[in-house]
Amino acid sequence: MTTTLSLPQLTDDYKASSQQKVLEAEVVYEWHVILKEKNKWALNTFMFIFMSLMTSYAVYHDTKLLFFGIAFVLTWVAISHFLFQADNEYQGQITPEGVIIRKTECVPEVFYAATRYLAYIGIVVCIIAGITLGSMIFAGAGAFALLAFKMTGFKKVPEVKIKPYLDSIPYKLEQDDDYHQNNIRQFTCQNQMLIHTDNPEDDYLRHFHWITINCTDKQYVEIKHHLAKFITFDEVK
């Protein structure tokens, strides 16, 4: 199948200017949800049991390790819960030019602060090692030193996706698998006519304009209503 419509070229200038228009446009609708994985507690329970068994084995051979074992289990369960499987604060904004999606990890600031403090400790260790053992020590620890300097600025930074509309052809809006807690569903809004064309650039263009939406059923009604003001739907589910 070939695409006979007049489509824009996906150049860096086109991407930059399209996204800038979205950022400068007025927000006509906004929604928020908290994204939580459905199997989050199951994985945390597995982590707790696994770490507890390891600690119990160590304590059985040396009861002096009990305090450290408990601290070890609680630390790794907290890391698993807040870092490896962090919830995400999800904010969506609809404008006449496109959609802005922001995702921010719901990680307590104490984890970022702890990482920064550990980075400073790592820097001090590298400096002391360099003074006492000579500059050759950095041949092996250089990567660690650079990483430590980088992690001193570790902080919460939202992930932002800017999705301009493609006016040339209609969109298809459909529901994907529901994999979040609290009845949060994921919907995709993309240009189906650009799939399986003879021009590979069409697929890149489709992904650039591909909008992924996470929302409740009630929010979906409003989102669909506002999107319909700016783009045409080929099929809506």
Disulfide bonds with the S-S distance in Angstrom:
none
